[in-house]
């Protein structure tokens, strides 16, 4: 643990010990240096005095030239431990006598000598002249060793070190005993802060033990706690008051929400009632007026025809008003159902134009398609997209000048497709551009009376397009016209630009339609509409009778109301789908509660089309024309062996509902289905994830000898491989006509069916 993380008590003890040690070492150093200097000086003086005495004792030996006597005098110095040697020279400097005094060579002496070599001199020499009168007759020289002096000093240092250790230990001991006078206030303050933090109790106070700096810190800390306690208490009271206010507000809000729910429920019930009680009689009114005005009762006088046209125009205005109000309510409530499906764009656009031709004719306007974009697939609700197009086309027709034309353009890139509806009418003032998509907006209030409309169409259009992943916009110059457009993402941008060649629609010459409707007036109008369109019509008023007729009769399609006197229309649909003979019978729901019925219908219902009352005659005839063609063509079971789900969806969009298309994503699944089920056609992908599609061909030929095998390949195929199957198609060049023709056997293709009467068809102009 680092020093900064040690407790304060240990820090104080260590600091005391360190300071004591430093003080003792400094004192010892000063004492040692002083003692060494003094001892050296004293030794030098003693040796000088000794040299003088020896010189006096050897003067006679020098004078009488007696070296032996001089040597005995020098040897007398051996009792002096500090003298290492002595040397006597005559006046000419010639050695006269000498003596050396070595020390015992023990370990301590050797160690001391080694240390002296490192830090100081081992010895020093003292020389003095020997005088005879005024004349020097010789010199005495003593060599003094310093080891004794240093040994004495080292022993002193050892004692000093021992004393330093004792003193440091005493300092630590007394520091640990006495630190509480310093650390106790700090530790007490820390304990109080921890307790306050842990218990969130700001009424606790720290104890003050003195008036020093720590005492001042304790006073400031207690004042801070008092301030926090005051604020906390105020906050607690405010929180309690706020809680009461929130409870009251919540209760008020809950009551308001319940009231809003009740009001919304009343509104929904009212709209449901309006939907049924207004749409049903309006269907009979509008249908009857349309039939009479169309000549169902023969030629009429001009005055009556004019009145009928006025009635027909206003019944359509009322129909549009009801539809727009109900659609906007469902959009705002999130209840509008979207059945998204991958499908070609151009057929939807062409059908929308065809269904709105009669509306354009009322204003003397023509629809012209300037640009088309064949082969583009979009993931949309076809009915909702037609509603968007109908809103844009009807607005363009209304605000165009008589004799003018409305241009329709479809263009796009790899990611999006854009449809423009362009008129050359009055345009929209610039100051109103930001309000165009607001609900109930009208550039001129008189337009509502003169040309009809609720101001909801564009608001509904934007909501519908955005729900399908697109966006809406417009450009307009007052006096020059407007360009409204919407953009949608292209489904599967890499493969959606395939050539989609429309197949020629064919319908039976006299298909029979069963009309299931309990309102006699509406059923009468439907019967006349369908009869004039070339259909044979049977009418029943109950669900049970409809089930009996469907099981006994051979009907091309059924029109069905959802509200029947005995069982609901949804029950009729489910019972028909459960029976093998009627499982694929086309059903066209014609009901005021169409939207609610479509949401309540079980998922996966095939062959059911949904139309809302009041009935749009052109739309009803168009739907029946389509489903009758499919019904007479018959459904074949097709096994599509493909591990790319996007490619499967593209194929499904191309063949539509003419075939029962089923998917096998692995070779193992494909082998099992080929062995256990029967298929009319097998669409075979050659590049499966783990095997080649050719590996499945022997099993198909052995277990499905009558099945037609069509290979969908992304690469070139040799002529020998082509000979093994019925058809080989390149994925990059695939088109609906090419695919359908490859899937059909020449000998089993249905006979050409007659077209509907000309009176039921409308030509695109």
HUFENNOR-V423734 format. One record per helix or strand of 3 or more residues. SS is the DSSP state (~ for helix, > for strand). FROM is the first residue (numbers start at 0). TO is the last residue. If there is no record, write none. Layout:
ss=<SS:SS>
from=<FROM:FROM>
to=<TO:TO>
This chain:
ss=<~:~:~:~:>:>:~:>:>:~:~:~:~:>:~:~:>:>:~:>:>:~:~:~:>:>:>:~:>:~:>:~:~:>:~:>:~:>:~:>:~:>:~:>:~:>:~:~:~:~>
from=<2:7:58:66:82:94:106:122:134:146:179:212:301:340:344:356:365:376:381:404:415:429:445:456:470:480:511:519:535:542:556:568:579:585:593:607:616:635:644:658:666:680:693:707:718:726:730:735:745:757>
to=<4:56:62:78:89:99:118:131:144:177:198:292:332:343:354:361:370:379:397:411:422:434:449:466:476:489:515:531:539:551:559:577:581:590:599:611:632:640:654:663:675:684:702:712:721:729:732:742:747:759>
